[in-house]
């Protein structure tokens, strides 16, 4: 039997593992020098509760090809956790950073010997089809994954195109190579499921997998090609082997056996997926991976990532911050993910196939999270992608009757609260982005805002969501609806729709109903206008059992990003508001045993690990104290993001947690939910150059910047004095140069006067 060391030497000579890019082992500290991908460490977020995807993909690709551990539970919703040393195979779709599990579809496991067709249990290899592995054999980088499966003495490499996963398996000498296709196992809490596998010939296997999980009606089709002919096969439903060349069963497996050889063998596999049909999967393979050059595909994936990471070029002496930054930027481009085939076919939200005329269709819209920073970031550095995102949402509106809430592989999960789809569409509209039907967009926003589902009925009737009508999360629902309504009101104002503008602007004031002026918290209110009776504990939280979503009163009191000035007025002015805001970062109390684990990354009661807090630090400039934002931004960047496996303070949440870092490290953040402006905090890097496309750049320079020199003293824009503590979106995307002059103590003048502070649009 060839051991791993000799196998690695052979692979080195072949140029399969170590040649082209210096065998970047991101976790080992070895870095490529010719590509920004060398600064990405995909292990960041694999520990703690980061829930990030690990494997091979390309930016925004349909395929996320990577290992799936046999473990299940909250920390395995992406299929992988740094604490685990098991692999049951390589699945072609994974989520990244969610709080609920799904996907993990179409698993391929290279193996030797015999295995039981089951997931198995840790510590008993005979119980299932899985292998242990050693972390030091893993190689992880953007677009590439490799690992040695110790149980089978098989080395596996993975790379991908947008719709095709490519596998390279190296088997030891003297054994018959085998591959298990597992349509039984997925990720998450699945109900009904069905797998279908057909052996078309000795080199092609096709089929589909249906599952009912978080996405209630999910079907993915696939076709696989093998570089060597299949000599024998067995089809099984986990209990018995089935006759014939095809199987359809709730737990479908196929064991493919290749010819034995006295020499080590290499088998390449290409697996194309489609949301529509096997025929389309074959088209995807023909278009994207017609040949067998694995190394060329790996280089192409690396180049695709490098091209996108070049969207922001930073200069800094802080090598750790550089790694965190480019890993964060990488994480923002895993999703939304493609959800169409090369011929334009996609599966609609009505579960019928449709064909695009132009552009691409997407899925994995974690909008309650991503409307806050990930989509605003996209509107700057990926402005050309925004029309496809919006057009996808408009198609979803036409197919299901409302804009998406949390959309996954054609399914509306209705996960989380509010109308975040309205916010993302409004943001694109207000920023003057073209490429979508503005009238249809306005119609979609209005119709979505006028539904009766998820608490909207009561919100429309009372102007807020009463807790005696909507039993849980009433405050969170009302506040999120109000944010969406404000966004829609701004679009109505832009269009000259005065009646709509006044109506939705009035609805956006819902936060006023919840404000208890005596206690200075946003609290649950019943349909009679009375605050919830009984003892009030602003620290206590009960997951899915109180007035807030994954939070408490301390955290949700600040969820008014659309009208910060009006919110300040409720407190009686800047001084009272600032006193309360200061206290947020120092008070401590017991959240209670029923609190959501999402309440994490605490500074006092500020919870950076969950998205409703992400704008709060940037409220300070609205009250004339931007230096306090600088202090808290730097504290958060330095303490709640690290280069370790547990380097995220909460779920990655499909790019939002990382987008906050990217935006804040560049020196600004969009507080208002749609349209801008971007409020200054404290730039982390000496220089950042943003590629805006079409030959335009926006350069951010921080003079005399350091860990101690974190306070903005003055600012210039294109060489001219600039006294505002924020910048408009149009000034960024126009291109130019923003220069911060930093110092060790707060400026007594910058951002203080009322006429230079950010102002909430009304």
Secondary structure, 3 states (H helix, E strand, C coil): CCCHHHHHHHHHHHCCCCCCCCCCCHHHCCCCCCCHHHHCCCCCCCCCCCCCCCCECCCCCCCCEEECCCCCCHHHCCCCCCCCCEECCEECCCCCCCCCCCCCCCEEEEECCCCCCCCCECCEHHHCCCEECCHHHCEEECCEEEEEECCCCEEEEEEECCCEEEEEEEECCCCCCEEEEECCCCCCCCCCEEEEEEECCCCEEEEEEEECCCCCCEEEEEEEEECCCEEEEEEECCCCEECCCEEEECCCEEEEEECCCCCCEEEEEEEEEECCCHHHHHHHHHHHCCCCCHHHHHHHHHHHHHHHHCCEEEECCCHHHHHHHHHHHHHCCCCCEECCCCCCEEECCCCCEEECCCCCCEECEEHHHHCCCHHHHHHHHCHHHHHHHHHHHHHHHHHHCCCCCEEECCEECCCCCCCHHHHHHHHHHHCCCCCCCHHHHHHHHHHHHCCCHHHHHHHHHHCCCCCCCCCCCHHHHHHHHHHHHHHHHHHHHHHCCHHHHHHHHHHHHHHHHHEECCCCEECCECCCCCECCCCCCCCCCCCCCCCCCCCCHHHHCCCCCCCHHHHHHHHCCHHHHHHHHHHHCCCCCCCCCCCCCCCCCEECCEECCCHHHCCHHHHHHHHCCHHHHHHHHHHHHHHCECCCCCCECCCCCCCHHHHHHHHHHHCEEECCCCCCCEEECCCCCCEEEEEEECCEEEEEEEECCCCCCCEEEEEEECCEEECCCEECHHHHHCCEEEEEEEECCCCCCCCCCHHHCCCCCC
